[in-house]
Amino acid sequence: MDLFSPLFLGIFAFFFESSRGEKIDLFPDLPLGVIGGENVLCREQSRIYMEALGNLSLWAYEMRDGTSKSVQGILRGSIAQFGHFEECLSAQAPFPTQYCVTNLVADVPTPSNPRDPKLLSYFTNESVISKIYDKNDPSQQPENVVQLGWCVPASCKPTDLENHLNQYLATAESALRSKNINYTAYVPADQCQVSMNDRRWDHLDISFLLVSGIIVMLVIASTICDSTWTNEEKLFGGSPLRNLLISFSIKKNYPKLARTEDSNPALRVLYGMRVFCICMIITDHRFGTFLSNAILNFNTVEEQYRSFFGTLFFHGDLFVDSFFILSGLLVTYCLLVQFEKKFLNPAFIILMRYIRITPLYAFVIFFCSTMFEYIGHGPMWKKIISPEVRDCRRNWWTNLLYVSNYVNPEHMCMVHSWYLSCDFHYFVTALFLSILLQRMKKTGLVVLGIVFVVSILVPFVIVFINQRPAVLFFYLDFIRSPKSHPDFLLTYIKSHARSTPYIVGMFAGYMFFRLRQQKANVSWFLSYLIFTVSITLMVVSIVSGAIFYDPYYEYNTLDAAAYSSLHRTVWSIGSIGVLYVASYGKIGWVYAFLSWRPWIPLSKLVYGAYLVHFQIQLRGAAKKASADVTSYFDIICYAISDIVLSFGLALVLYLAVEAPIRNVFSLLFFPPKGDKKKEAIANNNNNNNEGETVSETTCDSHL
């Protein structure tokens, strides 16, 4: 008995203290309602609520059940305790209810015997205070802050709740009160919701529905007409209105997905490369959006920030550079091929490029400005989705002018749209450099080389002068608020700071243009040597980022500037090496995989998938009603579902918006002349004619 007496004494002491009403939790419970303040209606409805709890009324217990009861899992990084969002707002109370996410901060001082704040491991006999104080380490989530769901009467304004909660916390009991630790509460207005969706439809919402309805009717009518008319009617008996109508036909547009340009088989490897890169980008974005809200085991994420394997995802932004490489390659190659046949007005080519990529982009922006608000609900909906809708309504024009990465970037519509602005700027630059290459080859190569050197120096100078980190760290301060992050605004989204991969792609495009008549001519040994070295360069450029994620790394401005300017170059050179040996080497399995025929239709949907995938992921983060356990396997499973949904939506958008609008503009710029060949040009059915070459200047290089 003596052996177990300390245990029994501990248990007795626990229940004794609990029976006296003393709190042993780290954070106090939330109060039931607001019993003070100047808001009379709020006080009265709170009184009715508390009396109904005493009478065991169902509606009152639904409100109480919708409120977070206590803080659980805080020592493993679970700072979000949402309660039950839907139960709160659907409670049959005699007054409207309101759900608010409150932020409680424990003002925990730095321990008197400070330990190494960067260590993630703790001894079992350490004080809990050494765990939950704010260590001012961006790689660690502060555990002195919690988010609690609070169900209260809708008459209580956020200021009423915040004032009363701070008064309540001044005397509330907790395990930390004896250590003179105080609590502060914040109740932001954008974290309170009165209904599942408290925004009313306006003229823009109705306009989007009308436009969508018209598009659906055009697709249906066009498909029916195209299915009933004969080929002779389509080619020779069709009026301009008839040709315009069948532009929306699914029967006409769907087969285009499988068509490919076979004049240069070496370029077939780009289909698979594009699909692979978009899948990696969607996966990386899923990591970010999943980790941005309500994680039970964030301590695991903190450990992965420091691992080499984790950098494959946290430094996966390099796959965006792969799109720049592919775009630069295709633009340069196709422009040189076009100029060899016939020189076209540069302004006309830019116009064709704008017409090609903007209609679908505009439609998605229209959706984000309107119906995006209504496709779900959840505890953080107003915090995450509503600002996106407001930004799209205010700054849609910067997107359509492709200046969103420079004009009001902190409020850009669709945070991932910065890429399109950069790509459009690079396209215009590549156009004039390609003209120079076509007319004066040596001078053009010299100028392109100078531009390449400048593109490396620009990020070096920016990072060096501003003393910024070598990489954009995917820590919580970024993934929860990317638009306000200084590194995102300074270097990550700026065209002048991200151009190196595109320039490398232009060199590759010139190389492919010069080799377009050749077949595989690289020996087996050299092929595998180049392939191995290229893959090694790409892997090193990713995992080397772990050096800067190491919390014990001592910042050096020169190291940071050098890495910032060179790691994308190394990645680009490695990528081009893989493409080169796949196209012209003796590694048949690489070419067979990347040129696999199913990649062709999927590659033509990449643009649409890129535009819509992030909205799917933001919706998932905003409607998350409880914390999830994170693991690589689970997040990859979510990413696979994102990929399937994104490509499915991209297919719908391709058939309803992208291909039809392209057909319409093809009719406007290349009207039918009467014979089959010219009619085919007008209908955009032949990839080898002049009209198609102009409208497809970038060889399907949307990204």
C-alpha positions in Angstrom: 0.0 0.0 0.0 2.9 2.3 0.8 4.1 1.9 -2.8 0.9 3.3 -4.2 0.2 5.9 -1.6 1.7 8.9 -3.7 -0.6 7.9 -6.5 -3.7 7.8 -4.4 -2.7 11.1 -2.8 -2.3 12.7 -6.2 -5.7 11.4 -7.3 -7.3 12.6 -4.1 -5.7 16.0 -4.5 -7.0 16.3 -8.0 -10.6 15.6 -7.1 -10.3 17.8 -4.0 -9.1 20.8 -6.0 -11.7 20.2 -8.6 -14.5 20.0 -6.0 -13.4 23.4 -4.6 -14.0 24.8 -8.1 -10.4 25.6 -8.9 -9.4 25.3 -12.5 -6.5 23.3 -13.7 -6.9 24.0 -17.4 -4.4 26.3 -19.1 -7.2 28.5 -20.6 -10.5 29.5 -18.9 -13.8 28.4 -20.4 -15.8 30.9 -22.4 -18.7 32.6 -20.6 -22.2 31.7 -21.6 -23.3 35.1 -22.7 -22.8 38.9 -22.2 -24.1 40.0 -18.8 -22.6 43.5 -18.9 -22.0 46.4 -21.3 -24.2 49.0 -22.9 -26.0 46.8 -25.4 -29.3 46.3 -23.6 -30.7 43.8 -26.1 -27.6 41.7 -26.0 -27.8 41.6 -22.2 -31.4 40.7 -22.2 -31.1 37.9 -24.7 -28.1 36.5 -22.9 -30.2 36.4 -19.7 -32.9 34.5 -21.5 -30.4 32.1 -22.8 -28.9 31.4 -19.4 -32.3 31.0 -17.8 -33.3 28.5 -20.6 -30.1 26.5 -19.8 -31.3 26.2 -16.2 -34.6 24.9 -17.5 -32.9 22.4 -19.8 -34.4 23.9 -22.9 -33.3 22.2 -26.1 -32.5 25.4 -28.0 -30.4 26.7 -25.2 -28.4 23.5 -25.1 -27.9 23.6 -28.8 -26.3 27.0 -28.4 -24.2 25.7 -25.5 -23.4 22.6 -27.5 -22.2 24.7 -30.4 -19.7 26.5 -28.2 -16.3 25.2 -27.6 -16.1 23.9 -24.0 -12.4 23.9 -23.3 -9.0 23.9 -24.9 -7.8 20.5 -25.9 -4.5 19.4 -27.6 -2.9 22.8 -27.2 0.5 21.1 -26.4 0.5 19.4 -29.7 -0.4 22.5 -31.7 -4.1 22.2 -31.8 -5.0 25.9 -31.3 -8.4 25.8 -33.1 -11.4 24.6 -31.1 -14.4 25.4 -33.3 -17.3 23.8 -31.3 -20.2 23.2 -33.7 -20.8 25.9 -36.3 -24.0 24.6 -37.9 -25.6 23.6 -34.6 -25.1 27.1 -33.3 -26.6 28.9 -36.3 -29.5 26.4 -36.7 -30.6 26.5 -33.0 -34.3 27.2 -32.7 -33.7 30.1 -30.2 -36.3 32.8 -29.7 -33.8 35.2 -31.2 -31.2 35.0 -34.0 -28.0 33.3 -33.0 -24.4 34.2 -33.9 -21.2 32.2 -34.2 -17.9 33.9 -33.5 -14.4 32.6 -33.5 -12.7 34.3 -30.6 -9.0 34.6 -30.1 -7.6 34.1 -26.6 -4.0 35.1 -25.9 -2.2 34.1 -22.7 0.4 36.7 -21.9 3.0 34.1 -20.9 6.4 35.8 -20.2 9.7 34.3 -21.2 10.7 31.8 -18.6 13.2 33.0 -16.0 15.4 30.0 -16.8 15.2 30.2 -20.6 15.9 27.0 -22.6 16.9 26.9 -26.2 13.6 28.2 -27.8 14.4 26.4 -31.1 14.4 23.0 -29.6 11.3 21.0 -30.3 11.9 18.3 -27.7 11.1 18.8 -24.0 11.9 17.0 -20.8 8.9 15.5 -19.0 9.6 17.4 -15.8 9.7 20.8 -17.4 7.1 23.4 -16.6 4.3 23.7 -19.1 5.2 27.4 -19.3 8.4 26.5 -21.2 6.1 25.0 -23.9 3.4 27.6 -24.4 5.1 31.0 -24.4 5.6 32.7 -27.7 9.1 31.8 -28.9 9.1 34.4 -31.7 10.2 31.6 -34.1 8.2 31.7 -37.4 8.7 27.9 -37.8 6.8 27.3 -34.6 3.2 28.0 -34.0 2.6 30.1 -30.9 0.8 27.9 -28.3 -0.3 30.8 -26.1 -3.0 31.6 -28.6 -6.2 29.7 -29.1 -9.3 30.1 -31.3 -12.6 29.2 -29.7 -16.0 28.9 -31.3 -18.6 30.9 -29.3 -22.4 30.8 -29.8 -24.1 33.9 -28.6 -27.2 36.0 -29.5 -26.8 37.8 -32.8 -27.7 41.2 -31.2 -24.2 41.1 -29.5 -21.7 43.0 -31.6 -18.1 41.9 -31.8 -17.1 44.9 -29.6 -19.7 43.8 -27.0 -18.3 40.3 -26.9 -14.7 41.4 -26.8 -15.2 43.9 -24.0 -17.2 41.5 -21.9 -14.8 38.6 -22.5 -11.8 40.7 -21.4 -13.6 41.7 -18.2 -14.5 38.1 -17.6 -10.9 36.9 -18.3 -9.5 39.4 -15.8 -10.9 37.3 -12.9 -11.4 33.8 -14.5 -9.6 31.0 -12.8 -7.0 28.8 -14.6 -3.9 26.9 -13.8 -1.8 29.8 -15.0 -3.5 32.5 -12.8 -1.2 31.7 -9.9 1.8 32.6 -12.1 0.4 36.1 -12.7 -0.4 35.2 -16.3 -3.2 37.3 -17.8 -5.4 36.7 -20.8 -6.5 39.0 -23.6 -9.4 38.3 -26.0 -9.9 39.5 -29.6 -13.2 39.1 -31.5 -12.7 40.3 -35.1 -15.8 41.3 -37.0 -14.9 39.1 -39.9 -14.9 36.1 -37.7 -18.6 36.4 -36.7 -21.4 35.0 -38.7 -25.1 35.4 -38.2 -26.3 32.9 -40.8 -24.9 30.3 -43.0 -24.4 33.0 -45.6 -25.3 36.4 -44.5 -24.5 38.2 -47.8 -27.4 39.0 -50.1 -27.4 38.6 -53.8 -26.8 41.7 -55.9 -26.8 42.6 -59.6 -23.3 41.1 -60.2 -24.4 37.7 -58.8 -27.5 37.7 -60.9 -25.4 38.8 -63.9 -23.1 35.8 -63.5 -26.1 33.5 -63.4 -27.5 35.0 -66.5 -24.2 34.8 -68.4 -23.8 31.2 -67.3 -27.3 30.3 -68.3 -26.8 31.9 -71.8 -23.6 29.9 -72.2 -25.3 26.6 -71.2 -28.2 27.3 -73.7 -25.7 28.1 -76.5 -23.8 24.9 -75.9 -27.0 22.8 -75.9 -28.4 24.5 -79.0 -25.0 24.5 -80.8 -24.5 20.8 -80.1 -28.0 19.9 -81.3 -27.5 21.9 -84.5 -24.1 20.4 -85.1 -25.4 16.9 -84.7 -28.3 17.4 -87.1 -26.7 19.4 -89.9 -24.8 17.6 -92.6 -21.1 18.2 -93.4 -22.1 19.9 -96.7 -24.3 22.4 -94.8 -21.5 23.1 -92.4 -18.9 23.7 -95.0 -20.7 25.3 -97.9 -24.2 26.2 -97.0 -23.5 27.8 -93.6 -24.3 31.4 -93.0 -22.0 33.4 -90.7 -24.6 33.1 -88.0 -24.8 29.3 -88.5 -21.0 29.0 -88.3 -21.0 31.2 -85.2 -23.6 29.0 -83.5 -21.8 25.7 -84.0 -18.7 27.3 -82.4 -20.2 26.2 -79.1 -20.8 22.6 -80.1 -19.5 19.9 -77.9 -19.3 17.6 -80.9 -17.1 20.1 -82.6 -14.8 21.0 -79.7 -14.4 17.8 -77.8 -12.3 16.0 -80.5 -9.8 18.9 -80.4 -8.5 17.7 -77.1 -6.9 14.7 -78.6 -5.3 16.5 -81.6 -1.6 17.1 -81.6 1.0 18.9 -83.7 3.3 16.2 -85.0 5.6 18.3 -87.2 8.2 18.0 -84.4 7.9 14.7 -82.4 10.6 16.0 -80.0 8.0 18.4 -78.5 5.6 15.6 -77.6 7.5 15.2 -74.2 6.1 18.6 -73.2 2.6 17.2 -72.8 3.5 14.9 -70.0 5.8 17.4 -68.4 3.0 20.0 -68.2 0.6 17.5 -66.6 3.2 16.3 -64.1 4.1 19.9 -63.1 0.5 21.0 -62.6 -0.1 17.9 -60.4 2.8 18.9 -58.2 1.7 22.5 -58.0 -1.8 21.4 -56.9 -0.2 19.1 -54.3 2.0 21.9 -52.9 -0.9 24.3 -52.7 -3.0 21.6 -50.9 -0.2 21.4 -48.4 -0.4 25.1 -47.8 -4.2 25.5 -47.6 -4.5 22.3 -45.4 -2.0 23.5 -42.9 -3.4 27.0 -42.8 -6.4 26.1 -40.6 -7.2 23.8 -37.7 -4.5 21.1 -37.3 -4.5 18.7 -34.4 -0.8 17.8 -34.6 1.0 20.9 -35.8 4.0 19.8 -33.8 4.6 17.3 -36.6 4.6 20.1 -39.2 7.2 22.0 -37.2 9.4 18.9 -37.3 8.9 18.6 -41.1 10.0 22.2 -41.7 13.4 21.0 -40.6 13.6 17.8 -42.7 15.1 17.3 -46.2 12.0 15.4 -47.2 9.7 18.2 -46.2 11.5 20.6 -48.5 10.1 18.6 -51.5 6.8 20.2 -50.6 7.7 23.4 -48.8 10.2 24.3 -51.5 8.0 22.9 -54.3 7.4 26.4 -55.7 10.2 25.4 -58.2 7.6 23.5 -60.2 6.0 26.9 -61.0 9.4 27.7 -62.6 9.0 24.6 -64.7 5.9 26.2 -66.3 8.0 29.3 -67.1 10.6 27.0 -68.7 8.0 25.2 -70.8 6.3 28.5 -71.8 9.6 30.1 -72.8 10.5 27.1 -74.8 7.2 26.8 -76.7 6.9 30.5 -77.3 10.3 30.9 -78.8 10.1 27.7 -80.8 6.7 28.5 -82.3 7.5 32.1 -83.0 10.7 31.2 -84.9 8.8 28.6 -86.9 6.1 31.1 -87.7 8.5 33.9 -88.7 10.3 31.4 -90.9 7.1 31.0 -92.9 5.7 34.5 -92.7 6.4 37.6 -90.6 3.4 38.8 -88.6 2.7 42.1 -87.0 3.9 41.8 -83.3 0.9 43.8 -82.1 -1.4 41.3 -83.8 0.4 38.4 -82.2 0.1 40.0 -78.7 -3.6 40.6 -79.4 -4.1 37.0 -80.4 -2.3 35.9 -77.2 -4.5 38.2 -75.1 -7.7 36.9 -76.8 -6.6 33.3 -76.3 -6.0 33.3 -72.6 -8.3 36.1 -71.3 -11.9 34.9 -71.8 -11.6 31.9 -69.6 -9.6 33.9 -67.1 -12.3 36.6 -67.0 -15.0 34.0 -66.5 -13.3 32.5 -63.5 -12.7 36.0 -62.1 -16.4 36.7 -62.6 -17.2 33.6 -60.6 -14.8 34.5 -57.8 -16.4 38.0 -57.6 -19.9 36.5 -57.2 -20.9 32.9 -56.6 -17.7 31.9 -54.8 -19.3 33.4 -51.7 -22.2 31.0 -51.8 -20.6 27.6 -52.5 -20.1 26.7 -48.8 -20.0 27.8 -45.3 -18.0 27.2 -42.2 -16.3 28.7 -39.1 -13.6 30.6 -41.1 -15.7 31.4 -44.2 -15.9 35.1 -43.7 -12.2 35.2 -42.8 -11.0 33.4 -45.9 -13.5 33.6 -48.7 -15.2 37.0 -48.2 -11.9 38.9 -48.5 -11.2 37.0 -51.8 -14.6 38.0 -53.2 -14.0 41.7 -52.2 -10.6 41.7 -53.7 -11.9 40.3 -57.0 -14.7 42.9 -57.1 -12.3 45.7 -56.5 -9.2 44.7 -58.5 -10.5 42.5 -61.4 -9.2 45.0 -63.8 -5.6 44.6 -62.7 -5.9 40.9 -63.5 -7.4 41.5 -67.0 -4.7 44.0 -67.7 -2.1 41.5 -66.4 -0.6 44.0 -63.9 -2.0 42.4 -60.7 1.5 41.5 -59.5 2.4 45.2 -59.5 -0.8 47.2 -59.0 -2.5 46.5 -55.6 -0.8 43.2 -55.3 -1.7 43.0 -51.6 -5.4 42.8 -52.7 -5.0 40.9 -56.0 -7.9 38.7 -57.2 -6.9 35.0 -57.0 -3.6 34.9 -55.2 -2.2 32.4 -57.7 -3.0 34.7 -60.6 0.4 36.4 -60.3 1.8 33.7 -62.5 -0.4 34.8 -65.5 0.8 38.4 -65.2 4.4 37.3 -65.2 3.9 34.9 -68.1 2.2 37.6 -70.2 5.1 40.1 -69.6 7.6 37.4 -70.5 5.6 36.6 -73.7 5.8 40.2 -74.9 9.6 40.2 -74.2 10.1 36.8 -75.9 8.2 38.1 -79.0 10.7 40.9 -79.6 13.7 38.8 -78.7 12.5 36.1 -81.1 12.2 38.7 -83.9 15.8 39.7 -83.2 16.9 36.0 -83.2 15.2 35.5 -86.5 16.6 38.5 -88.2 20.1 38.7 -86.6 20.9 35.4 -85.1 24.3 36.3 -83.5 23.1 39.6 -82.1 19.9 38.0 -80.8 21.8 35.3 -79.0 24.1 38.0 -77.5 21.1 40.0 -76.3 19.4 36.9 -75.0 22.6 36.1 -73.0 22.7 39.6 -71.6 19.1 39.3 -70.5 19.9 36.0 -68.9 22.7 37.5 -66.8 20.5 40.4 -65.8 17.7 38.1 -64.8 20.2 36.4 -62.4 21.5 39.6 -61.0 18.1 41.2 -60.3 17.0 38.8 -57.5 20.6 38.9 -56.1 20.5 42.7 -55.8 16.9 42.7 -54.4 17.7 40.2 -51.7 21.1 41.7 -50.9 19.9 45.3 -50.6 16.8 44.4 -48.6 18.5 41.7 -46.6 15.7 39.2 -47.2 15.9 35.4 -46.9 17.1 33.1 -49.6 13.7 31.5 -50.1 10.1 32.2 -49.4 9.5 30.3 -46.2 6.1 28.4 -46.2 5.6 29.1 -42.5 2.2 30.0 -41.0 2.7 33.8 -41.4 2.8 33.2 -45.2 0.3 30.4 -45.7 -2.4 32.2 -43.6 -1.9 35.6 -45.2 0.2 35.3 -48.4 -0.9 38.6 -49.9 0.6 40.6 -47.1 3.8 38.7 -46.8 6.8 41.0 -47.6 8.8 38.3 -49.5 5.8 37.4 -51.5 5.3 41.0 -52.6 8.9 41.9 -53.0 10.4 38.9 -55.0 8.1 36.0 -55.4 5.4 37.5 -57.7 7.4 40.2 -59.5 8.1 39.6 -63.1 11.6 41.2 -62.9 12.6 38.8 -60.1 11.3 35.5 -61.6 12.4 35.7 -65.2 15.5 33.4 -65.2 13.6 30.1 -65.9 11.7 31.7 -68.8 15.0 32.9 -70.3 16.5 29.5 -70.0 13.3 28.1 -71.7 13.9 30.6 -74.5 17.4 29.2 -75.0 15.9 25.7 -75.1 13.3 26.8 -77.6 16.0 28.1 -79.9 17.8 24.8 -79.5 14.7 22.8 -80.3 14.1 25.0 -83.3 17.6 24.4 -84.7 17.3 20.6 -84.0 13.8 20.2 -85.3 14.8 18.2 -88.3 17.0 15.8 -86.4 16.2 12.5 -84.8 17.7 11.0 -81.6 21.5 11.4 -82.0 22.8 11.3 -78.4 24.6 8.1 -77.4 23.3 5.8 -74.8 26.1 6.6 -72.3 25.8 10.4 -72.8 22.0 10.2 -72.5 22.1 8.6 -69.1 24.9 10.8 -68.0 23.0 14.0 -68.9 19.8 12.5 -67.4 21.5 11.6 -64.1 23.3 15.0 -63.8 20.0 16.8 -64.7 18.0 15.0 -62.1 20.7 15.5 -59.5 20.7 19.3 -60.2 16.9 19.4 -59.8 16.9 17.4 -56.5 19.8 19.5 -55.1 18.1 22.7 -56.0 15.0 21.6 -53.9 16.5 19.9 -50.9 19.3 22.5 -50.5 16.5 24.8 -49.3 16.6 22.8 -46.0 19.8 24.6 -45.2 17.8 27.9 -44.8 14.9 26.1 -43.0 17.4 25.0 -40.4 16.6 27.2 -37.3 20.3 27.2 -36.4 21.3 28.6 -39.7 23.0 32.0 -39.2 21.7 34.4 -41.8 24.3 35.7 -44.2 23.2 38.3 -46.8 25.6 37.1 -49.5 24.6 33.5 -49.1 20.9 34.4 -49.2 21.3 36.6 -52.3 23.4 34.0 -54.1 21.1 31.1 -53.4 18.0 33.3 -54.3 19.5 34.1 -57.7 21.0 30.7 -58.6 18.8 27.9 -57.4 16.1 28.6 -60.0 18.8 28.7 -62.6 20.1 25.3 -61.5 16.6 23.9 -61.5 16.0 25.3 -65.0 19.2 23.8 -66.5 18.4 20.4 -65.0 14.8 20.5 -66.4 16.1 21.4 -69.9 18.6 18.5 -69.6 15.8 16.0 -68.9 13.8 17.4 -71.9 16.8 17.2 -74.2 17.7 13.6 -73.5 14.0 12.6 -73.5 13.7 14.1 -77.0 17.0 13.4 -78.6 18.7 10.8 -76.4 18.5 7.0 -76.2 16.4 6.9 -73.0 13.3 5.5 -74.6 11.2 4.9 -71.5 11.4 8.6 -70.5 10.2 9.7 -74.0 7.5 7.0 -74.0 6.2 8.1 -70.6 6.2 11.9 -71.2 4.7 11.5 -74.7 2.1 9.0 -73.6 -1.0 9.8 -75.6 -3.4 10.3 -72.6 -1.2 13.3 -71.6 -2.3 15.2 -74.7 -5.9 16.0 -73.8 -5.0 16.5 -70.1 -2.2 19.0 -71.1 -4.8 21.1 -72.9 -6.8 21.3 -69.7 -3.9 22.4 -67.6 -4.7 26.1 -68.0 -8.3 25.6 -66.7 -7.1 23.3 -63.9 -4.6 26.0 -62.8 -7.3 28.6 -62.7 -9.8 26.7 -60.6 -7.8 24.4 -58.3 -7.0 27.0 -55.7 -10.6 27.9 -55.2 -11.4 24.3 -54.4 -8.7 24.2 -51.8 -9.7 27.6 -50.2 -13.2 26.3 -49.9 -11.9 23.2 -48.1 -9.9 25.4 -45.6 -12.8 27.9 -45.0 -15.5 25.3 -44.3 -13.3 23.1 -42.1 -15.5 22.6 -39.0 -13.0 20.8 -36.8 -9.2 20.1 -36.6 -7.6 17.4 -38.6 -4.6 15.2 -38.1 -2.0 15.9 -40.8 0.2 13.4 -42.5 1.8 13.2 -45.9 -0.4 10.4 -47.0 -3.7 12.2 -46.0 -2.7 15.4 -47.7 -1.6 13.6 -50.9 -5.0 11.9 -50.9 -6.7 15.3 -50.7 -4.4 16.5 -53.5 -5.5 13.6 -55.7 -9.1 14.6 -55.3 -8.2 18.2 -56.0 -6.5 17.1 -59.3 -9.5 15.1 -60.4 -12.0 17.9 -59.6 -9.8 20.6 -61.2 -9.4 18.7 -64.4 -13.1 17.8 -64.4 -14.0 21.5 -64.0 -11.4 22.4 -66.6 -13.0 20.1 -69.1 -16.4 21.8 -68.5 -14.8 25.2 -68.9 -12.9 24.2 -72.0 -16.1 22.9 -73.8 -18.3 25.8 -72.6 -16.0 28.8 -72.6 -12.4 28.3 -73.8 -12.9 26.4 -77.1 -16.1 28.2 -78.2 -14.7 31.7 -77.6 -11.5 30.7 -79.5 -13.7 29.6 -82.4 -15.7 32.8 -82.4 -12.5 34.9 -82.6 -11.2 32.7 -85.3 -14.3 33.4 -87.3 -13.9 37.1 -86.8 -10.2 37.2 -87.8 -10.3 34.5 -90.4 -13.8 34.5 -92.0 -14.8 31.6 -94.3 -13.9 32.1 -98.0 -15.9 29.3 -99.5 -13.6 26.4 -100.0 -12.9 23.6 -97.6 -9.5 24.6 -96.6 -10.3 28.2 -95.7 -13.5 27.0 -94.1 -11.5 24.7 -91.9 -9.3 27.6 -91.0 -12.3 29.7 -89.9 -13.6 26.8 -87.9 -10.3 26.3 -86.2 -10.1 22.6 -87.1 -6.6 22.4 -88.7 -3.5 22.8 -86.6 -1.2 23.4 -89.7 -2.9 26.4 -91.3 -2.0 30.0 -90.9 -5.0 31.0 -88.9 -4.4 28.3 -86.4 -0.7 29.1 -86.2 -1.5 32.7 -85.2 -4.1 31.8 -82.7 -2.0 29.0 -81.3 1.2 31.0 -81.3 2.4 29.4 -78.1 1.6 25.9 -79.1 -1.0 25.4 -76.4 1.4 27.0 -73.9 -1.2 28.5 -71.6 1.2 27.9 -68.7 
